[in-house]
Amino acid sequence: MQQGDGSEAQVTWEDQQNINRFGRLNNRFHELEDEIKLAKESNESLEDASNELILSDEDVVRFQIGEVFAHMPREEVEIRLEKMKEDASKDLERLEEEKESVLAQMAELKKILYGKFKDSINLEED
Amino acid sequence: MAAASASSSSPSPSSPQGVAERRGIPAASFVEDVETYLKQSGLDVNSSLAFLQERLQQYKIVEMKLLAQQRDLQAKIPDIEKCLDIVATLQAKKGSGEALIADFEVSEGIYSRARIEDADSVCLWLGANVMLEYSCEEADALLKKNLENAKASLEVLVADLQFLRDQVTITQVTIARVYNWDVHQRRTKQATKET
């Protein structure tokens, strides 16, 4: 993370804490990217399932609960699916918001740290 | 193992470093001034760097272990939630007088149909080749408790990992500072020699 050119800026405990915070935020950012990818896939799958349900004309649908496929009346499946879609969509929104917040905090810290250390510190992804 | 308080993000002014260890993980001490640090430890630059590198390796090993535990817990939680879903479905069907018909996997690619009527009890797999029969209500309570415990453990684990990563960062920064200080010393010596 730091380059060894022997320059002078002293690292205070506050600087160290800022660096630590940046590290934590960066980790969280990558975790969020992975979680968002999964959430998007989940949303898509639910959308596909919903469309399949509309197209099919069966009255009894096999709905997966855990490891088994339970036979359920179509209306119940529709209700369940709607709820799942709503939950998934809220999840995705929450994750995207957290990601924005994390990026904003990281940008703030970059300003502070680059301001003090300039070239002696590297906060970019390699 | 004594658990130090988990306040690693806002240390009090009197102890600038916060906690000395967390659940067995030693904290990396922050170096205020490199020269003073080297004098106090009595080590020369290379030994100091070697010591810090070794500390870094130890931290990495603990990190691997914690990450594995985290993966396990993250897999366990959706499983428990699925079980709760099934128990809830069985309980809902109980009142209606209808049987629950479900297709389940007998072997890879082969499914069979089951008819579950008036489910009063379920069997829960407790691990260690033990399966116990519970009433639906008991099963629901047990699964909910397990879910809570798993989520709580995960929270603690995540906090442990954050603490650990902070210590890794502090150690990396210290290594860079000791190295830079050394480079600076050599340059100044070189400059005085040449004048």
Interface residues (C-beta under 8 A of the other chain):
Chain A: M1 Q2 G4 D5 G6 S7 E8 Q10 V11 W13 Q16 Q17 I19 N20 R21 G23 R24 N27 R62 I65 G66 E67 V68 F69 A70 H71 S120
Chain B: S9 P16 Q17 F30 E32 D33 K82 C83 D85 I86 T89 L100 I101 A102 D103 F104 E105 Y111 A114 Q162 R165 D166 T169 I170 Q172 V173 A176 R177 Y179 N180 W181 V183 H184 R187
